[in-house]
Amino acid sequence: MTSPVNYRFDIFLRYHPVQRRWTQRLAERLDREGVRVWFDRWMLPPGSDRRLESQVGISESRWGGSGGFS
């Protein structure tokens, strides 16, 4: 029997720059509801490697999502 995975985040949010504000509002709403959100504006330290930090965020998240569904 395998042990359950303990994720640091419930969801990793990614988005197109045009949809940043919409995605940030979504992240804020989810956060208020108790969802642990990985959102780059909150999680990326200045000068960090965006690609590397994003990969870490994805691996530490239960779910991934994109803002602006079509």
PDB file of N, CA, C and O in Angstrom:
ATOM      1  N   MET A   1       0.846  -1.175   0.000  1.00  0.00           N
ATOM      2  CA  MET A   1       0.000   0.000   0.000  1.00  0.00           C
ATOM      3  C   MET A   1       0.894   1.241   0.000  1.00  0.00           C
ATOM      4  O   MET A   1       1.849   1.325   0.772  1.00  0.00           O
ATOM      5  N   THR A   2       0.584   2.189  -0.857  1.00  0.00           N
ATOM      6  CA  THR A   2       1.394   3.400  -0.940  1.00  0.00           C
ATOM      7  C   THR A   2       0.861   4.456   0.015  1.00  0.00           C
ATOM      8  O   THR A   2      -0.333   4.503   0.312  1.00  0.00           O
ATOM      9  N   SER A   3       1.762   5.297   0.487  1.00  0.00           N
ATOM     10  CA  SER A   3       1.340   6.380   1.382  1.00  0.00           C
ATOM     11  C   SER A   3       0.851   7.563   0.548  1.00  0.00           C
ATOM     12  O   SER A   3       1.328   7.767  -0.568  1.00  0.00           O
ATOM     13  N   PRO A   4      -0.097   8.345   1.075  1.00  0.00           N
ATOM     14  CA  PRO A   4      -0.621   9.490   0.320  1.00  0.00           C
ATOM     15  C   PRO A   4       0.448  10.562   0.133  1.00  0.00           C
ATOM     16  O   PRO A   4       1.329  10.738   0.975  1.00  0.00           O
ATOM     17  N   VAL A   5       0.352  11.267  -0.980  1.00  0.00           N
ATOM     18  CA  VAL A   5       1.286  12.355  -1.273  1.00  0.00           C
ATOM     19  C   VAL A   5       0.809  13.600  -0.540  1.00  0.00           C
ATOM     20  O   VAL A   5      -0.374  13.938  -0.590  1.00  0.00           O
ATOM     21  N   ASN A   6       1.711  14.274   0.130  1.00  0.00           N
ATOM     22  CA  ASN A   6       1.380  15.531   0.797  1.00  0.00           C
ATOM     23  C   ASN A   6       1.827  16.682  -0.091  1.00  0.00           C
ATOM     24  O   ASN A   6       3.016  16.984  -0.182  1.00  0.00           O
ATOM     25  N   TYR A   7       0.876  17.310  -0.733  1.00  0.00           N
ATOM     26  CA  TYR A   7       1.173  18.423  -1.619  1.00  0.00           C
ATOM     27  C   TYR A   7       1.231  19.720  -0.827  1.00  0.00           C
ATOM     28  O   TYR A   7       0.443  19.926   0.096  1.00  0.00           O
ATOM     29  N   ARG A   8       2.161  20.591  -1.185  1.00  0.00           N
ATOM     30  CA  ARG A   8       2.263  21.906  -0.554  1.00  0.00           C
ATOM     31  C   ARG A   8       1.132  22.826  -1.021  1.00  0.00           C
ATOM     32  O   ARG A   8       0.661  23.675  -0.264  1.00  0.00           O
ATOM     33  N   PHE A   9       0.703  22.652  -2.265  1.00  0.00           N
ATOM     34  CA  PHE A   9      -0.348  23.484  -2.853  1.00  0.00           C
ATOM     35  C   PHE A   9      -1.472  22.596  -3.371  1.00  0.00           C
ATOM     36  O   PHE A   9      -1.253  21.450  -3.764  1.00  0.00           O
ATOM     37  N   ASP A  10      -2.674  23.151  -3.362  1.00  0.00           N
ATOM     38  CA  ASP A  10      -3.808  22.443  -3.946  1.00  0.00           C
ATOM     39  C   ASP A  10      -3.853  22.653  -5.456  1.00  0.00           C
ATOM     40  O   ASP A  10      -4.228  21.749  -6.202  1.00  0.00           O
ATOM     41  N   ILE A  11      -3.470  23.846  -5.903  1.00  0.00           N
ATOM     42  CA  ILE A  11      -3.550  24.157  -7.334  1.00  0.00           C
ATOM     43  C   ILE A  11      -2.406  25.076  -7.762  1.00  0.00           C
ATOM     44  O   ILE A  11      -1.995  25.976  -7.030  1.00  0.00           O
ATOM     45  N   PHE A  12      -1.913  24.820  -8.956  1.00  0.00           N
ATOM     46  CA  PHE A  12      -0.912  25.663  -9.615  1.00  0.00           C
ATOM     47  C   PHE A  12      -1.648  26.415 -10.711  1.00  0.00           C
ATOM     48  O   PHE A  12      -2.215  25.801 -11.614  1.00  0.00           O
ATOM     49  N   LEU A  13      -1.641  27.752 -10.637  1.00  0.00           N
ATOM     50  CA  LEU A  13      -2.318  28.558 -11.659  1.00  0.00           C
ATOM     51  C   LEU A  13      -1.309  29.144 -12.626  1.00  0.00           C
ATOM     52  O   LEU A  13      -0.321  29.752 -12.216  1.00  0.00           O
ATOM     53  N   ARG A  14      -1.563  28.958 -13.907  1.00  0.00           N
ATOM     54  CA  ARG A  14      -0.765  29.602 -14.948  1.00  0.00           C
ATOM     55  C   ARG A  14      -1.709  30.385 -15.832  1.00  0.00           C
ATOM     56  O   ARG A  14      -2.920  30.165 -15.810  1.00  0.00           O
ATOM     57  N   TYR A  15      -1.154  31.300 -16.610  1.00  0.00           N
ATOM     58  CA  TYR A  15      -2.019  32.190 -17.377  1.00  0.00           C
ATOM     59  C   TYR A  15      -1.225  32.886 -18.467  1.00  0.00           C
ATOM     60  O   TYR A  15       0.004  32.935 -18.429  1.00  0.00           O
ATOM     61  N   HIS A  16      -1.944  33.417 -19.431  1.00  0.00           N
ATOM     62  CA  HIS A  16      -1.370  34.290 -20.451  1.00  0.00           C
ATOM     63  C   HIS A  16      -1.302  35.682 -19.828  1.00  0.00           C
ATOM     64  O   HIS A  16      -2.211  36.057 -19.087  1.00  0.00           O
ATOM     65  N   PRO A  17      -0.253  36.462 -20.105  1.00  0.00           N
ATOM     66  CA  PRO A  17      -0.132  37.791 -19.484  1.00  0.00           C
ATOM     67  C   PRO A  17      -1.375  38.670 -19.618  1.00  0.00           C
ATOM     68  O   PRO A  17      -1.661  39.474 -18.731  1.00  0.00           O
ATOM     69  N   VAL A  18      -2.106  38.528 -20.705  1.00  0.00           N
ATOM     70  CA  VAL A  18      -3.323  39.321 -20.892  1.00  0.00           C
ATOM     71  C   VAL A  18      -4.357  38.984 -19.810  1.00  0.00           C
ATOM     72  O   VAL A  18      -5.198  39.816 -19.470  1.00  0.00           O
ATOM     73  N   GLN A  19      -4.292  37.781 -19.280  1.00  0.00           N
ATOM     74  CA  GLN A  19      -5.277  37.314 -18.304  1.00  0.00           C
ATOM     75  C   GLN A  19      -4.776  37.357 -16.863  1.00  0.00           C
ATOM     76  O   GLN A  19      -5.372  36.739 -15.980  1.00  0.00           O
ATOM     77  N   ARG A  20      -3.689  38.080 -16.622  1.00  0.00           N
ATOM     78  CA  ARG A  20      -3.107  38.123 -15.278  1.00  0.00           C
ATOM     79  C   ARG A  20      -4.095  38.622 -14.237  1.00  0.00           C
ATOM     80  O   ARG A  20      -4.237  38.005 -13.182  1.00  0.00           O
ATOM     81  N   ARG A  21      -4.779  39.725 -14.510  1.00  0.00           N
ATOM     82  CA  ARG A  21      -5.694  40.292 -13.506  1.00  0.00           C
ATOM     83  C   ARG A  21      -6.833  39.329 -13.185  1.00  0.00           C
ATOM     84  O   ARG A  21      -7.189  39.147 -12.021  1.00  0.00           O
ATOM     85  N   TRP A  22      -7.403  38.715 -14.218  1.00  0.00           N
ATOM     86  CA  TRP A  22      -8.482  37.755 -13.998  1.00  0.00           C
ATOM     87  C   TRP A  22      -7.986  36.585 -13.149  1.00  0.00           C
ATOM     88  O   TRP A  22      -8.659  36.152 -12.213  1.00  0.00           O
ATOM     89  N   THR A  23      -6.796  36.081 -13.490  1.00  0.00           N
ATOM     90  CA  THR A  23      -6.240  34.938 -12.771  1.00  0.00           C
ATOM     91  C   THR A  23      -5.901  35.316 -11.337  1.00  0.00           C
ATOM     92  O   THR A  23      -6.070  34.505 -10.426  1.00  0.00           O
ATOM     93  N   GLN A  24      -5.425  36.539 -11.128  1.00  0.00           N
ATOM     94  CA  GLN A  24      -5.127  36.966  -9.762  1.00  0.00           C
ATOM     95  C   GLN A  24      -6.411  37.033  -8.930  1.00  0.00           C
ATOM     96  O   GLN A  24      -6.412  36.639  -7.764  1.00  0.00           O
ATOM     97  N   ARG A  25      -7.486  37.521  -9.513  1.00  0.00           N
ATOM     98  CA  ARG A  25      -8.764  37.547  -8.783  1.00  0.00           C
ATOM     99  C   ARG A  25      -9.219  36.122  -8.444  1.00  0.00           C
ATOM    100  O   ARG A  25      -9.728  35.870  -7.352  1.00  0.00           O
ATOM    101  N   LEU A  26      -9.033  35.203  -9.380  1.00  0.00           N
ATOM    102  CA  LEU A  26      -9.357  33.802  -9.119  1.00  0.00           C
ATOM    103  C   LEU A  26      -8.500  33.267  -7.969  1.00  0.00           C
ATOM    104  O   LEU A  26      -9.014  32.620  -7.056  1.00  0.00           O
ATOM    105  N   ALA A  27      -7.201  33.539  -8.015  1.00  0.00           N
ATOM    106  CA  ALA A  27      -6.291  33.079  -6.960  1.00  0.00           C
ATOM    107  C   ALA A  27      -6.712  33.634  -5.601  1.00  0.00           C
ATOM    108  O   ALA A  27      -6.705  32.912  -4.604  1.00  0.00           O
ATOM    109  N   GLU A  28      -7.076  34.909  -5.561  1.00  0.00           N
ATOM    110  CA  GLU A  28      -7.505  35.534  -4.305  1.00  0.00           C
ATOM    111  C   GLU A  28      -8.781  34.879  -3.784  1.00  0.00           C
ATOM    112  O   GLU A  28      -8.911  34.633  -2.585  1.00  0.00           O
ATOM    113  N   ARG A  29      -9.711  34.601  -4.673  1.00  0.00           N
ATOM    114  CA  ARG A  29     -10.974  33.957  -4.267  1.00  0.00           C
ATOM    115  C   ARG A  29     -10.713  32.553  -3.730  1.00  0.00           C
ATOM    116  O   ARG A  29     -11.243  32.171  -2.686  1.00  0.00           O
ATOM    117  N   LEU A  30      -9.899  31.795  -4.443  1.00  0.00           N
ATOM    118  CA  LEU A  30      -9.570  30.449  -3.982  1.00  0.00           C
ATOM    119  C   LEU A  30      -8.875  30.494  -2.625  1.00  0.00           C
ATOM    120  O   LEU A  30      -9.174  29.691  -1.741  1.00  0.00           O
ATOM    121  N   ASP A  31      -7.953  31.431  -2.464  1.00  0.00           N
ATOM    122  CA  ASP A  31      -7.229  31.585  -1.204  1.00  0.00           C
ATOM    123  C   ASP A  31      -8.197  31.878  -0.054  1.00  0.00           C
ATOM    124  O   ASP A  31      -8.073  31.307   1.029  1.00  0.00           O
ATOM    125  N   ARG A  32      -9.150  32.762  -0.295  1.00  0.00           N
ATOM    126  CA  ARG A  32     -10.152  33.076   0.739  1.00  0.00           C
ATOM    127  C   ARG A  32     -10.968  31.844   1.125  1.00  0.00           C
ATOM    128  O   ARG A  32     -11.428  31.726   2.261  1.00  0.00           O
ATOM    129  N   GLU A  33     -11.143  30.941   0.183  1.00  0.00           N
ATOM    130  CA  GLU A  33     -11.913  29.713   0.430  1.00  0.00           C
ATOM    131  C   GLU A  33     -11.056  28.611   1.064  1.00  0.00           C
ATOM    132  O   GLU A  33     -11.543  27.509   1.316  1.00  0.00           O
ATOM    133  N   GLY A  34      -9.786  28.912   1.316  1.00  0.00           N
ATOM    134  CA  GLY A  34      -8.914  27.941   1.969  1.00  0.00           C
ATOM    135  C   GLY A  34      -8.129  27.044   1.036  1.00  0.00           C
ATOM    136  O   GLY A  34      -7.503  26.081   1.479  1.00  0.00           O
ATOM    137  N   VAL A  35      -8.155  27.351  -0.254  1.00  0.00           N
ATOM    138  CA  VAL A  35      -7.393  26.575  -1.235  1.00  0.00           C
ATOM    139  C   VAL A  35      -5.960  27.104  -1.242  1.00  0.00           C
ATOM    140  O   VAL A  35      -5.737  28.312  -1.315  1.00  0.00           O
ATOM    141  N   ARG A  36      -5.008  26.205  -1.166  1.00  0.00           N
ATOM    142  CA  ARG A  36      -3.590  26.593  -1.189  1.00  0.00           C
ATOM    143  C   ARG A  36      -3.170  26.762  -2.649  1.00  0.00           C
ATOM    144  O   ARG A  36      -3.074  25.789  -3.397  1.00  0.00           O
ATOM    145  N   VAL A  37      -2.923  28.009  -3.040  1.00  0.00           N
ATOM    146  CA  VAL A  37      -2.706  28.382  -4.439  1.00  0.00           C
ATOM    147  C   VAL A  37      -1.235  28.710  -4.695  1.00  0.00           C
ATOM    148  O   VAL A  37      -0.615  29.449  -3.930  1.00  0.00           O
ATOM    149  N   TRP A  38      -0.679  28.152  -5.779  1.00  0.00           N
ATOM    150  CA  TRP A  38       0.618  28.599  -6.284  1.00  0.00           C
ATOM    151  C   TRP A  38       0.299  29.573  -7.406  1.00  0.00           C
ATOM    152  O   TRP A  38      -0.229  29.188  -8.450  1.00  0.00           O
ATOM    153  N   PHE A  39       0.625  30.837  -7.179  1.00  0.00           N
ATOM    154  CA  PHE A  39       0.405  31.902  -8.163  1.00  0.00           C
ATOM    155  C   PHE A  39       1.707  32.676  -8.251  1.00  0.00           C
ATOM    156  O   PHE A  39       2.214  33.147  -7.233  1.00  0.00           O
ATOM    157  N   ASP A  40       2.258  32.817  -9.450  1.00  0.00           N
ATOM    158  CA  ASP A  40       3.611  33.352  -9.600  1.00  0.00           C
ATOM    159  C   ASP A  40       3.820  34.701  -8.919  1.00  0.00           C
ATOM    160  O   ASP A  40       4.890  34.943  -8.360  1.00  0.00           O
ATOM    161  N   ARG A  41       2.833  35.572  -8.952  1.00  0.00           N
ATOM    162  CA  ARG A  41       2.987  36.897  -8.342  1.00  0.00           C
ATOM    163  C   ARG A  41       3.200  36.792  -6.833  1.00  0.00           C
ATOM    164  O   ARG A  41       3.748  37.709  -6.221  1.00  0.00           O
ATOM    165  N   TRP A  42       2.779  35.697  -6.239  1.00  0.00           N
ATOM    166  CA  TRP A  42       2.941  35.483  -4.804  1.00  0.00           C
ATOM    167  C   TRP A  42       4.164  34.634  -4.482  1.00  0.00           C
ATOM    168  O   TRP A  42       4.766  34.788  -3.420  1.00  0.00           O
ATOM    169  N   MET A  43       4.532  33.745  -5.390  1.00  0.00           N
ATOM    170  CA  MET A  43       5.516  32.716  -5.059  1.00  0.00           C
ATOM    171  C   MET A  43       6.920  32.934  -5.616  1.00  0.00           C
ATOM    172  O   MET A  43       7.873  32.339  -5.113  1.00  0.00           O
ATOM    173  N   LEU A  44       7.072  33.772  -6.643  1.00  0.00           N
ATOM    174  CA  LEU A  44       8.389  33.928  -7.263  1.00  0.00           C
ATOM    175  C   LEU A  44       9.179  35.047  -6.598  1.00  0.00           C
ATOM    176  O   LEU A  44       8.779  36.209  -6.664  1.00  0.00           O
ATOM    177  N   PRO A  45      10.291  34.710  -5.961  1.00  0.00           N
ATOM    178  CA  PRO A  45      11.138  35.757  -5.391  1.00  0.00           C
ATOM    179  C   PRO A  45      11.767  36.587  -6.510  1.00  0.00           C
ATOM    180  O   PRO A  45      12.015  36.058  -7.594  1.00  0.00           O
ATOM    181  N   PRO A  46      12.030  37.871  -6.274  1.00  0.00           N
ATOM    182  CA  PRO A  46      12.682  38.704  -7.291  1.00  0.00           C
ATOM    183  C   PRO A  46      14.002  38.072  -7.740  1.00  0.00           C
ATOM    184  O   PRO A  46      14.797  37.614  -6.919  1.00  0.00           O
ATOM    185  N   GLY A  47      14.217  38.055  -9.039  1.00  0.00           N
ATOM    186  CA  GLY A  47      15.460  37.529  -9.596  1.00  0.00           C
ATOM    187  C   GLY A  47      15.524  36.012  -9.683  1.00  0.00           C
ATOM    188  O   GLY A  47      16.562  35.463 -10.051  1.00  0.00           O
ATOM    189  N   SER A  48      14.441  35.328  -9.353  1.00  0.00           N
ATOM    190  CA  SER A  48      14.462  33.861  -9.379  1.00  0.00           C
ATOM    191  C   SER A  48      14.339  33.349 -10.815  1.00  0.00           C
ATOM    192  O   SER A  48      13.944  34.081 -11.723  1.00  0.00           O
ATOM    193  N   ASP A  49      14.678  32.104 -10.990  1.00  0.00           N
ATOM    194  CA  ASP A  49      14.551  31.430 -12.284  1.00  0.00           C
ATOM    195  C   ASP A  49      13.088  31.011 -12.447  1.00  0.00           C
ATOM    196  O   ASP A  49      12.649  30.022 -11.860  1.00  0.00           O
ATOM    197  N   ARG A  50      12.348  31.762 -13.240  1.00  0.00           N
ATOM    198  CA  ARG A  50      10.902  31.553 -13.397  1.00  0.00           C
ATOM    199  C   ARG A  50      10.572  30.123 -13.833  1.00  0.00           C
ATOM    200  O   ARG A  50       9.663  29.501 -13.283  1.00  0.00           O
ATOM    201  N   ARG A  51      11.291  29.614 -14.794  1.00  0.00           N
ATOM    202  CA  ARG A  51      11.019  28.262 -15.308  1.00  0.00           C
ATOM    203  C   ARG A  51      11.263  27.205 -14.222  1.00  0.00           C
ATOM    204  O   ARG A  51      10.435  26.317 -14.020  1.00  0.00           O
ATOM    205  N   LEU A  52      12.384  27.304 -13.535  1.00  0.00           N
ATOM    206  CA  LEU A  52      12.705  26.339 -12.482  1.00  0.00           C
ATOM    207  C   LEU A  52      11.694  26.419 -11.343  1.00  0.00           C
ATOM    208  O   LEU A  52      11.184  25.394 -10.889  1.00  0.00           O
ATOM    209  N   GLU A  53      11.406  27.624 -10.886  1.00  0.00           N
ATOM    210  CA  GLU A  53      10.452  27.798  -9.782  1.00  0.00           C
ATOM    211  C   GLU A  53       9.062  27.299 -10.179  1.00  0.00           C
ATOM    212  O   GLU A  53       8.351  26.727  -9.353  1.00  0.00           O
ATOM    213  N   SER A  54       8.675  27.510 -11.430  1.00  0.00           N
ATOM    214  CA  SER A  54       7.381  27.018 -11.899  1.00  0.00           C
ATOM    215  C   SER A  54       7.345  25.492 -11.900  1.00  0.00           C
ATOM    216  O   SER A  54       6.335  24.898 -11.521  1.00  0.00           O
ATOM    217  N   GLN A  55       8.423  24.860 -12.316  1.00  0.00           N
ATOM    218  CA  GLN A  55       8.479  23.398 -12.309  1.00  0.00           C
ATOM    219  C   GLN A  55       8.343  22.854 -10.891  1.00  0.00           C
ATOM    220  O   GLN A  55       7.665  21.853 -10.657  1.00  0.00           O
ATOM    221  N   VAL A  56       8.995  23.527  -9.955  1.00  0.00           N
ATOM    222  CA  VAL A  56       8.876  23.119  -8.553  1.00  0.00           C
ATOM    223  C   VAL A  56       7.431  23.290  -8.090  1.00  0.00           C
ATOM    224  O   VAL A  56       6.872  22.409  -7.437  1.00  0.00           O
ATOM    225  N   GLY A  57       6.829  24.438  -8.436  1.00  0.00           N
ATOM    226  CA  GLY A  57       5.436  24.681  -8.062  1.00  0.00           C
ATOM    227  C   GLY A  57       4.490  23.635  -8.619  1.00  0.00           C
ATOM    228  O   GLY A  57       3.574  23.188  -7.929  1.00  0.00           O
ATOM    229  N   ILE A  58       4.707  23.245  -9.860  1.00  0.00           N
ATOM    230  CA  ILE A  58       3.869  22.212 -10.479  1.00  0.00           C
ATOM    231  C   ILE A  58       4.021  20.889  -9.730  1.00  0.00           C
ATOM    232  O   ILE A  58       3.032  20.221  -9.431  1.00  0.00           O
ATOM    233  N   SER A  59       5.252  20.520  -9.433  1.00  0.00           N
ATOM    234  CA  SER A  59       5.484  19.234  -8.767  1.00  0.00           C
ATOM    235  C   SER A  59       4.943  19.214  -7.340  1.00  0.00           C
ATOM    236  O   SER A  59       4.677  18.144  -6.793  1.00  0.00           O
ATOM    237  N   GLU A  60       4.779  20.399  -6.731  1.00  0.00           N
ATOM    238  CA  GLU A  60       4.273  20.481  -5.362  1.00  0.00           C
ATOM    239  C   GLU A  60       2.769  20.756  -5.310  1.00  0.00           C
ATOM    240  O   GLU A  60       2.224  21.020  -4.238  1.00  0.00           O
ATOM    241  N   SER A  61       2.099  20.695  -6.464  1.00  0.00           N
ATOM    242  CA  SER A  61       0.667  21.003  -6.529  1.00  0.00           C
ATOM    243  C   SER A  61      -0.151  19.777  -6.912  1.00  0.00           C
ATOM    244  O   SER A  61       0.242  18.982  -7.767  1.00  0.00           O
ATOM    245  N   ARG A  62      -1.281  19.650  -6.265  1.00  0.00           N
ATOM    246  CA  ARG A  62      -2.201  18.546  -6.558  1.00  0.00           C
ATOM    247  C   ARG A  62      -2.807  18.705  -7.952  1.00  0.00           C
ATOM    248  O   ARG A  62      -2.944  17.720  -8.677  1.00  0.00           O
ATOM    249  N   TRP A  63      -3.172  19.927  -8.338  1.00  0.00           N
ATOM    250  CA  TRP A  63      -3.829  20.210  -9.615  1.00  0.00           C
ATOM    251  C   TRP A  63      -3.145  21.380 -10.303  1.00  0.00           C
ATOM    252  O   TRP A  63      -2.523  22.214  -9.645  1.00  0.00           O
ATOM    253  N   GLY A  64      -3.258  21.444 -11.621  1.00  0.00           N
ATOM    254  CA  GLY A  64      -2.766  22.578 -12.401  1.00  0.00           C
ATOM    255  C   GLY A  64      -3.917  23.172 -13.175  1.00  0.00           C
ATOM    256  O   GLY A  64      -4.859  22.470 -13.541  1.00  0.00           O
ATOM    257  N   GLY A  65      -3.843  24.462 -13.423  1.00  0.00           N
ATOM    258  CA  GLY A  65      -4.926  25.093 -14.159  1.00  0.00           C
ATOM    259  C   GLY A  65      -4.448  26.313 -14.905  1.00  0.00           C
ATOM    260  O   GLY A  65      -3.441  26.924 -14.547  1.00  0.00           O
ATOM    261  N   SER A  66      -5.179  26.662 -15.946  1.00  0.00           N
ATOM    262  CA  SER A  66      -4.877  27.846 -16.741  1.00  0.00           C
ATOM    263  C   SER A  66      -6.011  28.836 -16.595  1.00  0.00           C
ATOM    264  O   SER A  66      -7.182  28.457 -16.615  1.00  0.00           O
ATOM    265  N   GLY A  67      -5.668  30.099 -16.450  1.00  0.00           N
ATOM    266  CA  GLY A  67      -6.686  31.140 -16.417  1.00  0.00           C
ATOM    267  C   GLY A  67      -7.214  31.387 -17.819  1.00  0.00           C
ATOM    268  O   GLY A  67      -6.506  31.154 -18.799  1.00  0.00           O
ATOM    269  N   GLY A  68      -8.430  31.850 -17.922  1.00  0.00           N
ATOM    270  CA  GLY A  68      -9.006  32.193 -19.218  1.00  0.00           C
ATOM    271  C   GLY A  68      -9.365  30.993 -20.055  1.00  0.00           C
ATOM    272  O   GLY A  68      -8.888  30.863 -21.183  1.00  0.00           O
ATOM    273  N   PHE A  69     -10.175  30.133 -19.543  1.00  0.00           N
ATOM    274  CA  PHE A  69     -10.599  28.957 -20.294  1.00  0.00           C
ATOM    275  C   PHE A  69     -11.402  29.375 -21.507  1.00  0.00           C
ATOM    276  O   PHE A  69     -12.147  30.353 -21.459  1.00  0.00           O
ATOM    277  N   SER A  70     -11.250  28.630 -22.605  1.00  0.00           N
ATOM    278  CA  SER A  70     -12.043  28.944 -23.801  1.00  0.00           C
ATOM    279  C   SER A  70     -12.880  27.766 -24.224  1.00  0.00           C
ATOM    280  O   SER A  70     -13.610  27.850 -25.211  1.00  0.00           O
TER     281      SER A  70
END
